[in-house]
Amino acid sequence: MAKVFFTANLQRHVDCPMAEADGATMRDVLEAVFAENPRLKGYVVDDQGAIRKHMGVIVDGVVLADRVRQADRVQPHSQIHVMQALSGG
């Protein structure tokens, strides 16, 4: 199962401990995680199902390429990091 980690700044808004989920694509994995934690979905994806603009997703050290369909392949032992993008000046 892929492991999905959520950064502390996201955890301040919604309870989201590390999760494990099966899936061939990033969307499969996210949908499995959201099935266990429905409140998290609204923080990560928009109403069209795309990754929100202020969110970053990294799969095995590579930034998620397909933010709309999340068709990027996921391996059984992938590590996925979901984080809020931070800005400032």
C-alpha positions, 0 to 999 in steps of 0.5 A: 500500500502507498503511504500518504503523509500530510504536513503539519500546516494541513493538520492544523485545519483537519485531522489527517494522520498518515494513511495507507491506501491501494491504487494504481493512480494518484486519484485511486489512492486519494479517493481511498484516503478520502473514503476514510476521511471525507472532511479532508477531501474539501481541503485537497481537491476542488469541487471539480475534483482537481488538486487545489491551487494552494496544495502541493502533492509529491509522489516518490520525490516528484511533483504530481504532473496531472493535477486535474485527473491525478492519472500519475502512476503510483507504486505499491510502496510509493510515498506521497506527501500532501502539503499546502503551498506557502507564500510570503514576502 
